[in-house]
Amino acid sequence: MNSQLLELIFLSEKRKDLLLFLREGPKSISEIRESLNVGLVAILPQLKKLRENSLILKTGDVYSLSPLGIAVAGRMQPIIDVLNVFGSKYEYWANHAVESIPDPLRKRIGELANCTFSEPPDRTRLFEPHREFVENLMKSNKIKGIASIFHPLYPSLFLAFAKKGAEISILVTRPVYERTKEEYGAELGEFLKFENASFYVCNGKIELSHVVTDRFLSLTLPFSDGTFDHKEDVLCFDPVALQWGEDLFAYYRNISDRITEI
């Protein structure tokens, strides 16, 4: 989209909403007013501008997208979703390494449009798992997680979930695996014996950490300078975001080795 077209669409909430609404099909002026909760005086100038720019057509009292409007409106939602993701907390995204997300998933980052953020822990619990993370994890039946750093609480935590019968898959980097095997070999060996548990090791570079369950997605990105962020996680509960998290796990699982014994 050129700059003139972008300004026409995105500098007016009414025009943006009109185009998205008309994606559903032709609408009468009364349907437009009722759905968008706008008065006639407010909406007619916006309809006129969109008609003048060949984005919508008018037949009697009914408005519809033109072929050009269909093409433009079809590309709008992904842009809006990305703007919603970054705009919800721009400082966070600007200060974290978004590039650590694999390209196929980064292109779909708009699917995290309704994300929230974990509450920063107090200084006495700075390096412990976040409260929201643990609370939601305890209610989950299916768990998939990627760990790019070693945390001494995780081996016993995920073993406990395996014992409870949760379907659990863990994926770690080679350095995390070696340390886990060295310091928590007994727990890891017991974990590997459960049919409902699987463990993967990736030899490639992973900078992020994440957990996706049947309830929520938690995503931890490093700061832009590469240091790990212990304070704040991205949290999502939408089904679309959960699928994004599943696909992120699958991306790394496909380039990892499954460990069945140590």
Salt bridges, closest charged atoms under 4 A:
GLU13 OE1 - LYS16 NZ 2.91
GLU24 OE1 - LYS27 NZ 3.65
GLU52 OE2 - LYS48 NZ 2.39
ASP103 OD1 - ARG106 NH2 3.21
ASP103 OD2 - LYS107 NZ 3.24
GLU111 OE2 - ARG108 NE 2.89
GLU119 OE1 - ARG131 NH2 3.28
GLU128 OE1 - ARG125 NH1 3.48
GLU135 OE1 - ARG131 NH1 3.29
GLU178 OE2 - ARG174 NH1 3.56
GLU178 OE1 - LYS181 NZ 3.53
GLU183 OE2 - ARG179 NE 2.95
GLU190 OE2 - LYS163 NZ 3.47
GLU207 OE2 - LYS205 NZ 3.75
ASP229 OD2 - HIS96 NE2 2.76
GLU232 OE2 - LYS89 NZ 2.17
ASP233 OD2 - HIS130 ND1 3.36
GLU246 OE1 - LYS144 NZ 2.68
ASP247 OD2 - ARG108 NH2 2.85
